[in-house]
Amino acid sequence: MKLEKISKPIFRHAGGSSDNIRIRTLTDAATPSIMGIDVKEFPEVHSVSYRFLSKTYHGVGVINQNNGIEFVGQDLTDSPMTLNSSGVTFLPMEKEHRSDKLCMFADMMDYLAYQTLQKNGFVRLPSDCDFMIMSDVRNFIHISVEGDDYDMVYLYFPNDVMGCTITKTLKDRYGKHAIECNPLYKGYNNLLQFVKAIEITTNSK
């Protein structure tokens, strides 16, 4: 199987220093709202700022399994990026208990899009699931093995060539335990674009 590499910058701290990156718990005083959801509701999401080439960027992020940060900007206009070390992000529904259902995403933006749909009730989605964010195609083998432990795996990958290849490969691996979710956002590149289109339609009424 040949997968195209995701073009996404990975920033590393100079000399191993973390001085360029700030991670804070989201507070009432400074709570970002992304796509209409209060991300403070999700304890795994942190306020993140980093400095690069004399400019400071602000947004939110989650910590992956290699202690890197999967970062998205506040306005969602730029592609998500990994700060420090690339790795899979695993977000369990409950800390001490693994669910029997898993939702897989290509990046953090689609994870936030899923949470937006879940909160607003625009469409019916699986609930009580663990979540896994691939972030980089080099993590594909890792996520494919992790999915073996679940009764149901919901695949929310993009509708481009790479996303469809990943979806088909995982569907072949998991068989009846895998659900292809990309028909939900058919006609859109990914789940995020689908959610943005719904918001535009809703706000124009």
MOJO-V850096 format. One line per field, one symbol per residue. ss: DSSP state (H for helix, E for strand, C for the rest). phi: phi as a letter, one per 40 degrees, with the letter a starting at -180 (. if undefined). psi: psi as a letter, one per 30 degrees, with the letter a starting at -180 (. if undefined). A space follows every 10 residues. Layout:
# MOJO-V850096
ss: ???
phi: ???
psi: ???
This chain:
# MOJO-V850096
ss: CCCCCCCCCE ECCHHHCCCC EEEECCCCCC CCEECCEEHH HCCCCEEEEE EECCEEEEEE EEECCCCCEE EEECCCCCCC EEECCCCCEE ECCECCECCC EEEEECCHHH HHHHHHHHHH CCCCCCCCCE EEECCCHHHH HHHHHHHHHC CEEEEECCCC HHHHHHHHHH HHHHHHHEEE CHHHHCCCCC HHHHHHHHHH HHHCC
phi: .bbccccacb cbccggcbcc bbbbccbcca bcbbfgbccc cbcccbcbba bafgbbbbib abcccbgcbc bbcdcfcbcc abcgbcacbb bccbcbaccc bbbbbcaccc cccdcccccc gcbcbcbfbc bbbcgacccc ddcccccccb cbbbbbcccc dcccccdccc ccccgccbbc cccdbdgbca cccccccccc ccccc
psi: kkkkkkjkkj kkkkggkgff kkklkklefi jkkkhgkjff fjffklkkkl kkhgkkkkal llklfgglkj kklefgflll lkkckklkkk jkekegkklg kkkklelfee eeeeeeeeef gelklklhll kkkeekffge eeeeeeffgk ekkkjhllga eeeeeeeeee eeefbffkkj fffehkflel eeeeeeeeee eeff.
